[in-house]
């Protein structure tokens, strides 16, 4: 019968099996006979040769709705702010794996077909690394979530600018006249109605255009 004794460079005992804390160290190993205490010894170098395993949700070429974004979320992804729910999962034989974004690329063709490519890299304490690539598909906004502003009652001589009276919104974002919102553009025309007394009554007609589908919606305020 035999038993194994492992010590570090300071002569301190090392657990068997050897754990990840000793990666990169040289340890002395001796094998001893229980009956006569005869032994042999050698030096071993502790290395981790196995890279982490990384699995990406939203792989390249996917058609999963979970991986769809609008132009409103593109800058968030380009800044490396990937929602935790779609970040890769990493497993390794040893703890201490570091997960980082290696590269982010944008290809936006407009009106569908655009995407953001995110390349991740997982590196373990032994310096082994592996990568995976995600694809987030950019889909146009639609007019399904359009909300027109309600009627507005203001004080005499108060401003009638939409910043005061309200803009139409898509997904809660105002559709102002500063270049549109993604593929949605808006404009308005005012028609002042005759009003008794000193007040003013204005009928504002909003026209909202989906540039991708050429769909037009009008509403009055």
C-alpha positions as CSV (number, residue, x, y, z in Angstrom):
1,X,0.0,0.0,0.0
2,X,1.1,3.5,-0.8
3,X,0.2,7.0,0.1
4,X,1.0,10.4,-1.6
5,X,2.4,13.5,0.1
6,X,2.4,16.8,-1.7
7,X,4.1,20.0,-0.5
8,X,4.6,23.4,-1.9
9,X,8.0,25.2,-2.3
10,X,7.8,26.2,1.4
11,X,7.3,22.7,2.5
12,X,3.7,23.2,3.5
13,X,1.3,20.4,2.8
14,X,-1.0,20.7,-0.3
15,X,-4.4,19.0,-0.5
16,X,-4.9,16.0,-2.8
17,X,-6.4,16.4,-5.3
18,X,-4.6,19.7,-6.0
19,X,-7.0,22.7,-6.3
20,X,-6.9,25.7,-8.7
21,X,-5.1,27.9,-6.2
22,X,-1.9,26.1,-7.1
23,X,-2.0,26.8,-10.9
24,X,1.4,28.0,-12.0
25,X,3.3,26.6,-9.0
26,X,5.8,23.7,-8.8
27,X,5.0,21.2,-6.1
28,X,7.0,18.3,-4.7
29,X,5.2,14.9,-4.8
30,X,6.5,11.9,-2.9
31,X,5.0,8.4,-3.0
32,X,5.7,6.3,0.1
33,X,5.2,2.7,1.0
34,X,3.2,2.3,4.1
35,X,5.0,-1.0,5.1
36,X,8.6,0.1,4.8
37,X,8.4,3.8,4.3
38,X,10.4,3.6,1.0
39,X,9.6,6.5,-1.3
40,X,10.3,8.2,-4.5
41,X,9.7,11.9,-5.3
42,X,9.5,14.3,-8.1
43,X,8.5,17.9,-9.0
44,X,5.2,18.6,-10.8
45,X,4.1,21.8,-12.4
46,X,0.4,22.6,-12.0
47,X,-1.2,23.8,-15.2
48,X,-4.8,24.2,-16.5
49,X,-4.9,23.1,-20.1
50,X,-8.7,23.1,-20.5
51,X,-10.3,26.3,-21.7
52,X,-13.7,27.5,-20.3
53,X,-16.9,26.5,-22.0
54,X,-18.9,29.5,-23.2
55,X,-22.4,29.4,-24.7
56,X,-24.0,32.4,-26.4
57,X,-27.7,33.1,-26.6
58,X,-28.6,34.9,-29.8
59,X,-26.0,33.1,-32.0
60,X,-25.2,34.4,-35.5
61,X,-28.0,33.8,-38.0
62,X,-30.7,33.4,-35.3
63,X,-34.3,34.5,-35.9
64,X,-35.3,34.5,-32.2
65,X,-37.5,37.4,-31.1
66,X,-35.6,37.5,-27.9
67,X,-32.7,38.7,-29.9
68,X,-34.5,41.6,-31.6
69,X,-33.8,45.2,-30.8
70,X,-35.0,48.6,-32.1
71,X,-32.8,51.5,-33.0
72,X,-33.6,52.8,-29.6
73,X,-31.4,50.1,-28.1
74,X,-28.6,50.1,-30.5
75,X,-26.5,52.7,-28.6
76,X,-27.0,50.8,-25.4
77,X,-25.4,47.7,-27.0
78,X,-22.6,49.6,-28.7
79,X,-21.7,50.9,-25.2
80,X,-21.4,47.3,-24.1
81,X,-24.5,47.4,-21.9
82,X,-25.8,43.9,-22.8
83,X,-28.9,42.9,-20.7
84,X,-27.9,40.2,-18.2
85,X,-30.7,37.9,-19.5
86,X,-28.9,37.5,-22.9
87,X,-25.3,37.4,-21.7
88,X,-23.4,34.2,-22.3
89,X,-23.2,31.4,-19.7
90,X,-19.7,30.2,-18.8
91,X,-18.5,27.0,-17.1
92,X,-15.0,25.8,-16.3
93,X,-13.3,23.1,-14.3
94,X,-11.9,25.9,-12.0
95,X,-13.5,29.0,-10.6
96,X,-12.2,32.5,-11.4
97,X,-13.2,32.8,-15.1
98,X,-13.3,36.4,-16.4
99,X,-16.0,37.2,-19.1
100,X,-15.4,40.3,-21.3
101,X,-16.6,41.8,-24.5
102,X,-13.9,41.5,-27.1
103,X,-15.6,43.4,-30.0
104,X,-18.8,45.0,-31.1
105,X,-19.8,45.8,-34.7
106,X,-22.8,47.5,-36.2
107,X,-24.3,46.8,-39.6
108,X,-27.5,48.8,-40.0
109,X,-29.1,48.7,-43.4
110,X,-32.3,50.4,-42.1
111,X,-35.9,49.1,-42.4
112,X,-34.9,45.6,-41.2
113,X,-31.8,43.6,-42.1
114,X,-29.5,45.4,-39.7
115,X,-27.8,43.8,-36.8
116,X,-25.3,44.3,-34.0
117,X,-22.5,41.6,-33.6
118,X,-21.1,41.1,-30.1
119,X,-18.0,38.9,-29.6
120,X,-17.4,37.7,-26.0
121,X,-14.2,36.1,-24.6
122,X,-13.9,34.0,-21.5
123,X,-10.5,33.6,-19.9
124,X,-9.6,31.3,-16.9
125,X,-6.8,31.7,-14.4
126,X,-4.5,29.5,-16.5
127,X,-4.8,32.0,-19.4
128,X,-6.9,29.7,-21.5
129,X,-9.6,31.5,-23.4
130,X,-12.5,30.8,-25.7
131,X,-15.0,33.0,-27.6
132,X,-18.5,33.1,-28.8
133,X,-20.4,35.5,-31.0
134,X,-23.9,37.0,-30.7
135,X,-26.2,38.7,-33.2
136,X,-28.9,41.1,-32.2
137,X,-31.3,41.9,-35.1
138,X,-32.5,45.4,-35.6
139,X,-36.2,45.7,-36.3
140,X,-38.0,48.9,-37.3
141,X,-40.5,50.7,-35.1
142,X,-44.1,50.4,-35.9
143,X,-47.1,52.6,-35.5
144,X,-48.9,50.0,-33.4
145,X,-47.8,51.7,-30.2
146,X,-48.5,55.3,-31.4
147,X,-50.2,57.5,-28.8
148,X,-51.5,60.9,-29.9
149,X,-51.4,63.7,-27.4
150,X,-54.7,64.6,-25.6
151,X,-56.5,67.9,-26.0
152,X,-54.8,70.7,-24.2
153,X,-56.4,73.6,-22.3
154,X,-54.0,76.5,-21.5
155,X,-54.0,80.0,-20.2
156,X,-54.4,83.0,-22.5
157,X,-51.2,84.0,-24.3
158,X,-49.5,80.7,-23.2
159,X,-47.3,78.8,-25.6
160,X,-48.9,76.4,-28.1
161,X,-45.5,74.7,-28.9
162,X,-45.8,70.9,-28.7
163,X,-43.2,71.0,-25.9
164,X,-46.0,72.5,-23.9
165,X,-49.1,70.9,-25.4
166,X,-47.6,67.5,-26.0
167,X,-46.0,65.4,-28.8
168,X,-47.2,62.0,-30.1
169,X,-45.2,59.1,-28.6
170,X,-44.0,55.7,-29.7
171,X,-43.2,53.3,-26.8
172,X,-43.2,56.4,-24.6
173,X,-40.6,58.3,-26.7
174,X,-41.8,61.7,-28.0
175,X,-42.0,62.1,-31.8
176,X,-40.6,65.6,-32.1
177,X,-39.6,67.3,-35.3
178,X,-35.8,67.0,-34.7
179,X,-35.3,64.3,-37.4
180,X,-37.8,61.7,-36.4
181,X,-37.4,58.7,-34.2
182,X,-35.7,55.8,-36.1
183,X,-38.0,55.2,-39.1
184,X,-40.9,57.2,-37.7
185,X,-41.4,60.9,-38.8
186,X,-44.0,63.4,-37.7
187,X,-45.4,66.8,-38.7
188,X,-48.3,69.0,-37.7
189,X,-50.5,71.8,-39.1
190,X,-52.5,74.2,-37.1
191,X,-55.9,75.6,-38.1
192,X,-57.2,78.4,-35.9
193,X,-61.0,78.3,-35.4
194,X,-63.3,81.3,-34.7
195,X,-63.9,81.7,-31.0
196,X,-66.2,84.0,-29.2
197,X,-64.6,86.3,-26.5
198,X,-60.9,86.7,-26.2
199,X,-59.9,83.0,-26.3
200,X,-58.2,81.0,-29.0
201,X,-59.2,77.5,-30.3
202,X,-56.7,75.7,-32.5
203,X,-57.2,72.4,-34.3
204,X,-53.9,70.7,-34.7
205,X,-53.6,67.9,-37.2
206,X,-50.7,65.4,-36.7
207,X,-49.4,63.3,-39.5
208,X,-47.1,60.4,-38.6
209,X,-45.2,58.5,-41.2
210,X,-43.6,55.1,-41.0
211,X,-40.7,55.5,-43.5
212,X,-40.3,51.7,-43.9
213,X,-43.9,50.8,-44.7
214,X,-45.0,54.2,-46.0
215,X,-47.9,53.9,-43.6
216,X,-49.5,57.2,-42.6
217,X,-51.6,57.9,-39.5
218,X,-53.3,61.2,-38.8
219,X,-54.8,62.3,-35.5
220,X,-56.2,65.6,-34.2
221,X,-55.6,67.5,-31.1
